[in-house]
Amino acid sequence: MEKVIHCRDVGYDCDGVIRAKTEEEALQQAAEHARSAHGLEEVTPEVVEKIKSVMREEPQEGE
């Protein structure tokens, strides 16, 4: 299973989708996306909790 975050689910008008093998990797990618695509200067604990709340697990291709 892989961790999947849809940016739209976090509250942005964005079609970005993050896929990672671990929660930690997904959160790192989400933080980088938030900074680069949305100009978010700081990823606060509240933002992290919001991201975690919408993170899903989906089968990886081939599973």
PQR file with spaces between the fields and no chain letter, atoms N, CA, C, O and H, PARSE charges and radii, in Angstrom:
ATOM       1  N    MET     1       0.850   -1.182    0.000 -0.4000 1.5000
ATOM       2  CA   MET     1       0.000    0.000    0.000 -0.0000 2.0000
ATOM       3  C    MET     1       0.889    1.236    0.000  0.5500 1.7000
ATOM       4  O    MET     1       1.960    1.259    0.606 -0.5500 1.4000
ATOM       5  N    GLU     2       0.414    2.257   -0.694 -0.4000 1.5000
ATOM       6  CA   GLU     2       1.151    3.508   -0.665 -0.0000 2.0000
ATOM       7  C    GLU     2       0.284    4.603   -0.064  0.5500 1.7000
ATOM       8  O    GLU     2      -0.944    4.525   -0.086 -0.5500 1.4000
ATOM       9  H    GLU     2      -0.456    2.239   -1.187  0.4000 1.0000
ATOM      10  N    LYS     3       0.934    5.611    0.466 -0.4000 1.5000
ATOM      11  CA   LYS     3       0.253    6.760    1.053 -0.0000 2.0000
ATOM      12  C    LYS     3      -0.039    7.748   -0.064  0.5500 1.7000
ATOM      13  O    LYS     3       0.828    8.052   -0.883 -0.5500 1.4000
ATOM      14  H    LYS     3       1.932    5.675    0.485  0.4000 1.0000
ATOM      15  N    VAL     4      -1.275    8.248   -0.090 -0.4000 1.5000
ATOM      16  CA   VAL     4      -1.702    9.155   -1.150 -0.0000 2.0000
ATOM      17  C    VAL     4      -2.355   10.381   -0.526  0.5500 1.7000
ATOM      18  O    VAL     4      -3.211   10.265    0.351 -0.5500 1.4000
ATOM      19  H    VAL     4      -1.980    8.001    0.575  0.4000 1.0000
ATOM      20  N    ILE     5      -1.938   11.559   -0.992 -0.4000 1.5000
ATOM      21  CA   ILE     5      -2.516   12.815   -0.539 -0.0000 2.0000
ATOM      22  C    ILE     5      -2.968   13.591   -1.769  0.5500 1.7000
ATOM      23  O    ILE     5      -2.175   13.833   -2.679 -0.5500 1.4000
ATOM      24  H    ILE     5      -1.242   11.653   -1.705  0.4000 1.0000
ATOM      25  N    HIS     6      -4.224   13.976   -1.799 -0.4000 1.5000
ATOM      26  CA   HIS     6      -4.755   14.836   -2.852 -0.0000 2.0000
ATOM      27  C    HIS     6      -4.766   16.253   -2.294  0.5500 1.7000
ATOM      28  O    HIS     6      -5.412   16.523   -1.282 -0.5500 1.4000
ATOM      29  H    HIS     6      -4.869   13.780   -1.060  0.4000 1.0000
ATOM      30  N    CYS     7      -4.060   17.140   -2.947 -0.4000 1.5000
ATOM      31  CA   CYS     7      -3.933   18.511   -2.466 -0.0000 2.0000
ATOM      32  C    CYS     7      -5.317   19.147   -2.278  0.5500 1.7000
ATOM      33  O    CYS     7      -5.532   19.892   -1.322 -0.5500 1.4000
ATOM      34  H    CYS     7      -3.536   16.921   -3.770  0.4000 1.0000
ATOM      35  N    ARG     8      -6.224   18.861   -3.161 -0.4000 1.5000
ATOM      36  CA   ARG     8      -7.580   19.414   -3.077 -0.0000 2.0000
ATOM      37  C    ARG     8      -8.247   19.042   -1.748  0.5500 1.7000
ATOM      38  O    ARG     8      -9.030   19.821   -1.203 -0.5500 1.4000
ATOM      39  H    ARG     8      -6.049   18.255   -3.937  0.4000 1.0000
ATOM      40  N    ASP     9      -7.931   17.841   -1.226 -0.4000 1.5000
ATOM      41  CA   ASP     9      -8.522   17.394    0.033 -0.0000 2.0000
ATOM      42  C    ASP     9      -8.013   18.204    1.228  0.5500 1.7000
ATOM      43  O    ASP     9      -8.668   18.268    2.269 -0.5500 1.4000
ATOM      44  H    ASP     9      -7.295   17.209   -1.668  0.4000 1.0000
ATOM      45  N    VAL    10      -6.845   18.815    1.067 -0.4000 1.5000
ATOM      46  CA   VAL    10      -6.281   19.634    2.136 -0.0000 2.0000
ATOM      47  C    VAL    10      -6.911   21.021    2.132  0.5500 1.7000
ATOM      48  O    VAL    10      -6.814   21.756    3.114 -0.5500 1.4000
ATOM      49  H    VAL    10      -6.314   18.762    0.222  0.4000 1.0000
ATOM      50  N    GLY    11      -7.562   21.378    1.016 -0.4000 1.5000
ATOM      51  CA   GLY    11      -8.258   22.658    0.954 -0.0000 2.0000
ATOM      52  C    GLY    11      -7.765   23.599   -0.131  0.5500 1.7000
ATOM      53  O    GLY    11      -8.217   24.741   -0.216 -0.5500 1.4000
ATOM      54  H    GLY    11      -7.641   20.780    0.218  0.4000 1.0000
ATOM      55  N    TYR    12      -6.845   23.133   -0.958 -0.4000 1.5000
ATOM      56  CA   TYR    12      -6.335   23.972   -2.047 -0.0000 2.0000
ATOM      57  C    TYR    12      -7.052   23.645   -3.347  0.5500 1.7000
ATOM      58  O    TYR    12      -7.473   22.510   -3.567 -0.5500 1.4000
ATOM      59  H    TYR    12      -6.477   22.205   -0.889  0.4000 1.0000
ATOM      60  N    ASP    13      -7.186   24.652   -4.206 -0.4000 1.5000
ATOM      61  CA   ASP    13      -7.742   24.448   -5.536 -0.0000 2.0000
ATOM      62  C    ASP    13      -6.591   23.994   -6.427  0.5500 1.7000
ATOM      63  O    ASP    13      -6.056   24.764   -7.224 -0.5500 1.4000
ATOM      64  H    ASP    13      -6.843   25.574   -4.027  0.4000 1.0000
ATOM      65  N    CYS    14      -6.225   22.725   -6.271 -0.4000 1.5000
ATOM      66  CA   CYS    14      -5.024   22.192   -6.895 -0.0000 2.0000
ATOM      67  C    CYS    14      -5.243   20.714   -7.184  0.5500 1.7000
ATOM      68  O    CYS    14      -5.786   19.990   -6.350 -0.5500 1.4000
ATOM      69  H    CYS    14      -6.659   22.099   -5.623  0.4000 1.0000
ATOM      70  N    ASP    15      -4.826   20.272   -8.347 -0.4000 1.5000
ATOM      71  CA   ASP    15      -4.977   18.865   -8.725 -0.0000 2.0000
ATOM      72  C    ASP    15      -3.764   18.016   -8.350  0.5500 1.7000
ATOM      73  O    ASP    15      -3.650   16.871   -8.787 -0.5500 1.4000
ATOM      74  H    ASP    15      -4.384   20.861   -9.024  0.4000 1.0000
ATOM      75  N    GLY    16      -2.859   18.571   -7.544 -0.4000 1.5000
ATOM      76  CA   GLY    16      -1.660   17.847   -7.144 -0.0000 2.0000
ATOM      77  C    GLY    16      -1.989   16.587   -6.355  0.5500 1.7000
ATOM      78  O    GLY    16      -2.896   16.574   -5.523 -0.5500 1.4000
ATOM      79  H    GLY    16      -2.952   19.502   -7.190  0.4000 1.0000
ATOM      80  N    VAL    17      -1.235   15.531   -6.635 -0.4000 1.5000
ATOM      81  CA   VAL    17      -1.388   14.263   -5.921 -0.0000 2.0000
ATOM      82  C    VAL    17       0.000   13.792   -5.520  0.5500 1.7000
ATOM      83  O    VAL    17       0.913   13.755   -6.345 -0.5500 1.4000
ATOM      84  H    VAL    17      -0.499   15.542   -7.311  0.4000 1.0000
ATOM      85  N    ILE    18       0.156   13.437   -4.264 -0.4000 1.5000
ATOM      86  CA   ILE    18       1.423   12.933   -3.742 -0.0000 2.0000
ATOM      87  C    ILE    18       1.256   11.460   -3.448  0.5500 1.7000
ATOM      88  O    ILE    18       0.278   11.043   -2.827 -0.5500 1.4000
ATOM      89  H    ILE    18      -0.586   13.467   -3.594  0.4000 1.0000
ATOM      90  N    ARG    19       2.218   10.676   -3.898 -0.4000 1.5000
ATOM      91  CA   ARG    19       2.219    9.234   -3.647 -0.0000 2.0000
ATOM      92  C    ARG    19       3.582    8.872   -3.083  0.5500 1.7000
ATOM      93  O    ARG    19       4.617    9.252   -3.631 -0.5500 1.4000
ATOM      94  H    ARG    19       3.013   11.014   -4.402  0.4000 1.0000
ATOM      95  N    ALA    20       3.570    8.128   -1.977 -0.4000 1.5000
ATOM      96  CA   ALA    20       4.824    7.735   -1.338 -0.0000 2.0000
ATOM      97  C    ALA    20       4.645    6.401   -0.635  0.5500 1.7000
ATOM      98  O    ALA    20       3.527    5.976   -0.346 -0.5500 1.4000
ATOM      99  H    ALA    20       2.729    7.819   -1.532  0.4000 1.0000
ATOM     100  N    LYS    21       5.772    5.749   -0.366 -0.4000 1.5000
ATOM     101  CA   LYS    21       5.729    4.440    0.291 -0.0000 2.0000
ATOM     102  C    LYS    21       5.473    4.553    1.785  0.5500 1.7000
ATOM     103  O    LYS    21       4.884    3.654    2.385 -0.5500 1.4000
ATOM     104  H    LYS    21       6.681    6.094   -0.600  0.4000 1.0000
ATOM     105  N    THR    22       5.917    5.662    2.392 -0.4000 1.5000
ATOM     106  CA   THR    22       5.757    5.821    3.837 -0.0000 2.0000
ATOM     107  C    THR    22       5.059    7.140    4.156  0.5500 1.7000
ATOM     108  O    THR    22       5.037    8.067    3.346 -0.5500 1.4000
ATOM     109  H    THR    22       6.396    6.392    1.904  0.4000 1.0000
ATOM     110  N    GLU    23       4.488    7.197    5.363 -0.4000 1.5000
ATOM     111  CA   GLU    23       3.846    8.440    5.803 -0.0000 2.0000
ATOM     112  C    GLU    23       4.864    9.568    5.875  0.5500 1.7000
ATOM     113  O    GLU    23       4.578   10.691    5.458 -0.5500 1.4000
ATOM     114  H    GLU    23       4.505    6.444    6.021  0.4000 1.0000
ATOM     115  N    GLU    24       6.041    9.280    6.395 -0.4000 1.5000
ATOM     116  CA   GLU    24       7.084   10.305    6.520 -0.0000 2.0000
ATOM     117  C    GLU    24       7.463   10.876    5.159  0.5500 1.7000
ATOM     118  O    GLU    24       7.581   12.092    5.005 -0.5500 1.4000
ATOM     119  H    GLU    24       6.274    8.368    6.733  0.4000 1.0000
ATOM     120  N    GLU    25       7.651   10.018    4.190 -0.4000 1.5000
ATOM     121  CA   GLU    25       7.994   10.462    2.832 -0.0000 2.0000
ATOM     122  C    GLU    25       6.864   11.296    2.240  0.5500 1.7000
ATOM     123  O    GLU    25       7.116   12.319    1.603 -0.5500 1.4000
ATOM     124  H    GLU    25       7.556    9.031    4.315  0.4000 1.0000
ATOM     125  N    ALA    26       5.627   10.871    2.444 -0.4000 1.5000
ATOM     126  CA   ALA    26       4.472   11.611    1.920 -0.0000 2.0000
ATOM     127  C    ALA    26       4.393   12.997    2.549  0.5500 1.7000
ATOM     128  O    ALA    26       4.119   13.976    1.855 -0.5500 1.4000
ATOM     129  H    ALA    26       5.422   10.040    2.961  0.4000 1.0000
ATOM     130  N    LEU    27       4.630   13.090    3.859 -0.4000 1.5000
ATOM     131  CA   LEU    27       4.576   14.378    4.539 -0.0000 2.0000
ATOM     132  C    LEU    27       5.687   15.297    4.061  0.5500 1.7000
ATOM     133  O    LEU    27       5.472   16.500    3.915 -0.5500 1.4000
ATOM     134  H    LEU    27       4.852   12.294    4.423  0.4000 1.0000
ATOM     135  N    GLN    28       6.879   14.748    3.814 -0.4000 1.5000
ATOM     136  CA   GLN    28       7.982   15.561    3.298 -0.0000 2.0000
ATOM     137  C    GLN    28       7.639   16.117    1.912  0.5500 1.7000
ATOM     138  O    GLN    28       7.864   17.293    1.629 -0.5500 1.4000
ATOM     139  H    GLN    28       7.054   13.770    3.933  0.4000 1.0000
ATOM     140  N    GLN    29       7.091   15.250    1.058 -0.4000 1.5000
ATOM     141  CA   GLN    29       6.710   15.689   -0.286 -0.0000 2.0000
ATOM     142  C    GLN    29       5.592   16.730   -0.221  0.5500 1.7000
ATOM     143  O    GLN    29       5.590   17.695   -0.985 -0.5500 1.4000
ATOM     144  H    GLN    29       6.908   14.294    1.288  0.4000 1.0000
ATOM     145  N    ALA    30       4.643   16.529    0.691 -0.4000 1.5000
ATOM     146  CA   ALA    30       3.536   17.472    0.834 -0.0000 2.0000
ATOM     147  C    ALA    30       4.044   18.833    1.301  0.5500 1.7000
ATOM     148  O    ALA    30       3.587   19.867    0.814 -0.5500 1.4000
ATOM     149  H    ALA    30       4.644   15.744    1.312  0.4000 1.0000
ATOM     150  N    ALA    31       4.978   18.837    2.233 -0.4000 1.5000
ATOM     151  CA   ALA    31       5.541   20.091    2.729 -0.0000 2.0000
ATOM     152  C    ALA    31       6.261   20.831    1.600  0.5500 1.7000
ATOM     153  O    ALA    31       6.106   22.043    1.455 -0.5500 1.4000
ATOM     154  H    ALA    31       5.349   17.996    2.629  0.4000 1.0000
ATOM     155  N    GLU    32       7.040   20.111    0.810 -0.4000 1.5000
ATOM     156  CA   GLU    32       7.749   20.734   -0.311 -0.0000 2.0000
ATOM     157  C    GLU    32       6.755   21.279   -1.340  0.5500 1.7000
ATOM     158  O    GLU    32       6.942   22.378   -1.861 -0.5500 1.4000
ATOM     159  H    GLU    32       7.166   19.126    0.927  0.4000 1.0000
ATOM     160  N    HIS    33       5.708   20.519   -1.630 -0.4000 1.5000
ATOM     161  CA   HIS    33       4.687   20.972   -2.573 -0.0000 2.0000
ATOM     162  C    HIS    33       4.002   22.230   -2.044  0.5500 1.7000
ATOM     163  O    HIS    33       3.769   23.175   -2.798 -0.5500 1.4000
ATOM     164  H    HIS    33       5.555   19.626   -1.206  0.4000 1.0000
ATOM     165  N    ALA    34       3.681   22.244   -0.753 -0.4000 1.5000
ATOM     166  CA   ALA    34       3.018   23.412   -0.152 -0.0000 2.0000
ATOM     167  C    ALA    34       3.888   24.659   -0.280  0.5500 1.7000
ATOM     168  O    ALA    34       3.387   25.751   -0.549 -0.5500 1.4000
ATOM     169  H    ALA    34       3.871   21.476   -0.140  0.4000 1.0000
ATOM     170  N    ARG    35       5.185   24.489   -0.085 -0.4000 1.5000
ATOM     171  CA   ARG    35       6.102   25.633   -0.207 -0.0000 2.0000
ATOM     172  C    ARG    35       6.229   26.098   -1.656  0.5500 1.7000
ATOM     173  O    ARG    35       6.092   27.285   -1.950 -0.5500 1.4000
ATOM     174  H    ARG    35       5.592   23.602    0.133  0.4000 1.0000
ATOM     175  N    SER    36       6.490   25.158   -2.551 -0.4000 1.5000
ATOM     176  CA   SER    36       6.788   25.541   -3.935 -0.0000 2.0000
ATOM     177  C    SER    36       5.546   25.922   -4.733  0.5500 1.7000
ATOM     178  O    SER    36       5.588   26.870   -5.517 -0.5500 1.4000
ATOM     179  H    SER    36       6.601   24.193   -2.312  0.4000 1.0000
ATOM     180  N    ALA    37       4.452   25.207   -4.548 -0.4000 1.5000
ATOM     181  CA   ALA    37       3.262   25.457   -5.365 -0.0000 2.0000
ATOM     182  C    ALA    37       2.309   26.479   -4.750  0.5500 1.7000
ATOM     183  O    ALA    37       1.583   27.169   -5.467 -0.5500 1.4000
ATOM     184  H    ALA    37       4.419   24.437   -3.911  0.4000 1.0000
ATOM     185  N    HIS    38       2.314   26.574   -3.412 -0.4000 1.5000
ATOM     186  CA   HIS    38       1.319   27.416   -2.755 -0.0000 2.0000
ATOM     187  C    HIS    38       1.920   28.530   -1.905  0.5500 1.7000
ATOM     188  O    HIS    38       1.189   29.286   -1.265 -0.5500 1.4000
ATOM     189  H    HIS    38       2.904   26.013   -2.830  0.4000 1.0000
ATOM     190  N    GLY    39       3.248   28.636   -1.896 -0.4000 1.5000
ATOM     191  CA   GLY    39       3.916   29.719   -1.187 -0.0000 2.0000
ATOM     192  C    GLY    39       3.790   29.647    0.325  0.5500 1.7000
ATOM     193  O    GLY    39       3.958   30.656    1.010 -0.5500 1.4000
ATOM     194  H    GLY    39       3.842   28.022   -2.416  0.4000 1.0000
ATOM     195  N    LEU    40       3.500   28.479    0.846 -0.4000 1.5000
ATOM     196  CA   LEU    40       3.380   28.315    2.291 -0.0000 2.0000
ATOM     197  C    LEU    40       4.776   28.383    2.897  0.5500 1.7000
ATOM     198  O    LEU    40       5.626   27.545    2.597 -0.5500 1.4000
ATOM     199  H    LEU    40       3.364   27.659    0.290  0.4000 1.0000
ATOM     200  N    GLU    41       5.016   29.380    3.749 -0.4000 1.5000
ATOM     201  CA   GLU    41       6.348   29.577    4.304 -0.0000 2.0000
ATOM     202  C    GLU    41       6.667   28.590    5.417  0.5500 1.7000
ATOM     203  O    GLU    41       7.810   28.153    5.557 -0.5500 1.4000
ATOM     204  H    GLU    41       4.325   30.062    3.993  0.4000 1.0000
ATOM     205  N    GLU    42       5.656   28.239    6.208 -0.4000 1.5000
ATOM     206  CA   GLU    42       5.893   27.339    7.334 -0.0000 2.0000
ATOM     207  C    GLU    42       4.814   26.268    7.353  0.5500 1.7000
ATOM     208  O    GLU    42       3.625   26.560    7.233 -0.5500 1.4000
ATOM     209  H    GLU    42       4.729   28.594    6.093  0.4000 1.0000
ATOM     210  N    VAL    43       5.244   25.037    7.503 -0.4000 1.5000
ATOM     211  CA   VAL    43       4.307   23.929    7.630 -0.0000 2.0000
ATOM     212  C    VAL    43       4.133   23.685    9.131  0.5500 1.7000
ATOM     213  O    VAL    43       4.958   23.033    9.771 -0.5500 1.4000
ATOM     214  H    VAL    43       6.210   24.799    7.600  0.4000 1.0000
ATOM     215  N    THR    44       3.055   24.220    9.666 -0.4000 1.5000
ATOM     216  CA   THR    44       2.802   24.159   11.103 -0.0000 2.0000
ATOM     217  C    THR    44       2.292   22.771   11.503  0.5500 1.7000
ATOM     218  O    THR    44       1.872   21.994   10.645 -0.5500 1.4000
ATOM     219  H    THR    44       2.385   24.750    9.147  0.4000 1.0000
ATOM     220  N    PRO    45       2.327   22.462   12.795 -0.5600 1.5000
ATOM     221  CA   PRO    45       1.754   21.191   13.248  0.2800 2.0000
ATOM     222  C    PRO    45       0.285   21.039   12.857  0.5500 1.7000
ATOM     223  O    PRO    45      -0.177   19.928   12.600 -0.5500 1.4000
ATOM     224  N    GLU    46      -0.442   22.143   12.812 -0.4000 1.5000
ATOM     225  CA   GLU    46      -1.850   22.088   12.407 -0.0000 2.0000
ATOM     226  C    GLU    46      -1.988   21.664   10.945  0.5500 1.7000
ATOM     227  O    GLU    46      -2.886   20.898   10.596 -0.5500 1.4000
ATOM     228  H    GLU    46      -0.066   23.046   13.021  0.4000 1.0000
ATOM     229  N    VAL    47      -1.093   22.168   10.095 -0.4000 1.5000
ATOM     230  CA   VAL    47      -1.110   21.785    8.681 -0.0000 2.0000
ATOM     231  C    VAL    47      -0.766   20.305    8.549  0.5500 1.7000
ATOM     232  O    VAL    47      -1.394   19.589    7.769 -0.5500 1.4000
ATOM     233  H    VAL    47      -0.363   22.791   10.379  0.4000 1.0000
ATOM     234  N    VAL    48       0.218   19.847    9.301 -0.4000 1.5000
ATOM     235  CA   VAL    48       0.602   18.439    9.260 -0.0000 2.0000
ATOM     236  C    VAL    48      -0.582   17.561    9.668  0.5500 1.7000
ATOM     237  O    VAL    48      -0.846   16.544    9.026 -0.5500 1.4000
ATOM     238  H    VAL    48       0.728   20.429    9.935  0.4000 1.0000
ATOM     239  N    GLU    49      -1.290   17.942   10.722 -0.4000 1.5000
ATOM     240  CA   GLU    49      -2.444   17.157   11.169 -0.0000 2.0000
ATOM     241  C    GLU    49      -3.539   17.133   10.109  0.5500 1.7000
ATOM     242  O    GLU    49      -4.182   16.103    9.907 -0.5500 1.4000
ATOM     243  H    GLU    49      -1.075   18.768   11.243  0.4000 1.0000
ATOM     244  N    LYS    50      -3.758   18.257    9.428 -0.4000 1.5000
ATOM     245  CA   LYS    50      -4.757   18.307    8.348 -0.0000 2.0000
ATOM     246  C    LYS    50      -4.352   17.355    7.228  0.5500 1.7000
ATOM     247  O    LYS    50      -5.185   16.616    6.703 -0.5500 1.4000
ATOM     248  H    LYS    50      -3.236   19.094    9.591  0.4000 1.0000
ATOM     249  N    ILE    51      -3.073   17.372    6.863 -0.4000 1.5000
ATOM     250  CA   ILE    51      -2.587   16.493    5.801 -0.0000 2.0000
ATOM     251  C    ILE    51      -2.762   15.031    6.211  0.5500 1.7000
ATOM     252  O    ILE    51      -3.226   14.208    5.421 -0.5500 1.4000
ATOM     253  H    ILE    51      -2.396   17.972    7.289  0.4000 1.0000
ATOM     254  N    LYS    52      -2.387   14.715    7.452 -0.4000 1.5000
ATOM     255  CA   LYS    52      -2.537   13.337    7.933 -0.0000 2.0000
ATOM     256  C    LYS    52      -3.998   12.898    7.906  0.5500 1.7000
ATOM     257  O    LYS    52      -4.296   11.736    7.629 -0.5500 1.4000
ATOM     258  H    LYS    52      -2.011   15.383    8.094  0.4000 1.0000
ATOM     259  N    SER    53      -4.906   13.823    8.192 -0.4000 1.5000
ATOM     260  CA   SER    53      -6.324   13.465    8.269 -0.0000 2.0000
ATOM     261  C    SER    53      -6.913   13.114    6.907  0.5500 1.7000
ATOM     262  O    SER    53      -7.921   12.410    6.835 -0.5500 1.4000
ATOM     263  H    SER    53      -4.665   14.767    8.417  0.4000 1.0000
ATOM     264  N    VAL    54      -6.300   13.594    5.829 -0.4000 1.5000
ATOM     265  CA   VAL    54      -6.829   13.304    4.488 -0.0000 2.0000
ATOM     266  C    VAL    54      -5.978   12.277    3.734  0.5500 1.7000
ATOM     267  O    VAL    54      -6.321   11.886    2.618 -0.5500 1.4000
ATOM     268  H    VAL    54      -5.481   14.166    5.888  0.4000 1.0000
ATOM     269  N    MET    55      -4.882   11.844    4.335 -0.4000 1.5000
ATOM     270  CA   MET    55      -4.005   10.864    3.698 -0.0000 2.0000
ATOM     271  C    MET    55      -4.730    9.525    3.597  0.5500 1.7000
ATOM     272  O    MET    55      -5.364    9.074    4.551 -0.5500 1.4000
ATOM     273  H    MET    55      -4.603   12.161    5.242  0.4000 1.0000
ATOM     274  N    ARG    56      -4.628    8.904    2.437 -0.4000 1.5000
ATOM     275  CA   ARG    56      -5.276    7.599    2.200 -0.0000 2.0000
ATOM     276  C    ARG    56      -4.222    6.556    1.898  0.5500 1.7000
ATOM     277  O    ARG    56      -3.090    6.870    1.532 -0.5500 1.4000
ATOM     278  H    ARG    56      -4.113    9.271    1.662  0.4000 1.0000
ATOM     279  N    GLU    57      -4.617    5.321    2.059 -0.4000 1.5000
ATOM     280  CA   GLU    57      -3.764    4.214    1.615 -0.0000 2.0000
ATOM     281  C    GLU    57      -4.423    3.598    0.404  0.5500 1.7000
ATOM     282  O    GLU    57      -5.617    3.298    0.416 -0.5500 1.4000
ATOM     283  H    GLU    57      -5.537    5.065    2.357  0.4000 1.0000
ATOM     284  N    GLU    58      -3.642    3.410   -0.640 -0.4000 1.5000
ATOM     285  CA   GLU    58      -4.134    2.801   -1.876 -0.0000 2.0000
ATOM     286  C    GLU    58      -3.130    1.737   -2.313  0.5500 1.7000
ATOM     287  O    GLU    58      -1.936    1.859   -2.041 -0.5500 1.4000
ATOM     288  H    GLU    58      -2.672    3.654   -0.650  0.4000 1.0000
ATOM     289  N    PRO    59      -3.605    0.710   -2.978 -0.5600 1.5000
ATOM     290  CA   PRO    59      -2.676   -0.312   -3.478  0.2800 2.0000
ATOM     291  C    PRO    59      -1.715    0.289   -4.496  0.5500 1.7000
ATOM     292  O    PRO    59      -2.089    1.134   -5.310 -0.5500 1.4000
ATOM     293  N    GLN    60      -0.478   -0.163   -4.429 -0.4000 1.5000
ATOM     294  CA   GLN    60       0.481    0.250   -5.448 -0.0000 2.0000
ATOM     295  C    GLN    60       0.197   -0.552   -6.703  0.5500 1.7000
ATOM     296  O    GLN    60      -0.391   -1.632   -6.647 -0.5500 1.4000
ATOM     297  H    GLN    60      -0.174   -0.848   -3.768  0.4000 1.0000
ATOM     298  N    GLU    61       0.619   -0.013   -7.831 -0.4000 1.5000
ATOM     299  CA   GLU    61       0.432   -0.771   -9.076 -0.0000 2.0000
ATOM     300  C    GLU    61       1.126   -2.114   -8.929  0.5500 1.7000
ATOM     301  O    GLU    61       2.258   -2.190   -8.451 -0.5500 1.4000
ATOM     302  H    GLU    61       1.096    0.864   -7.877  0.4000 1.0000
ATOM     303  N    GLY    62       0.450   -3.156   -9.337 -0.4000 1.5000
ATOM     304  CA   GLY    62       1.018   -4.474   -9.253 -0.0000 2.0000
ATOM     305  C    GLY    62       0.655   -5.223   -7.980  0.5500 1.7000
ATOM     306  O    GLY    62       0.975   -6.405   -7.848 -0.5500 1.4000
ATOM     307  H    GLY    62      -0.469   -3.094   -9.726  0.4000 1.0000
ATOM     308  N    GLU    63      -0.008   -4.556   -7.043 -0.4000 1.5000
ATOM     309  CA   GLU    63      -0.416   -5.240   -5.800 -0.0000 2.0000
ATOM     310  C    GLU    63      -1.745   -5.913   -5.978  0.5500 1.7000
ATOM     311  O    GLU    63      -2.250   -6.537   -5.046 -0.5500 1.4000
ATOM     312  H    GLU    63      -0.269   -3.596   -7.151  0.4000 1.0000
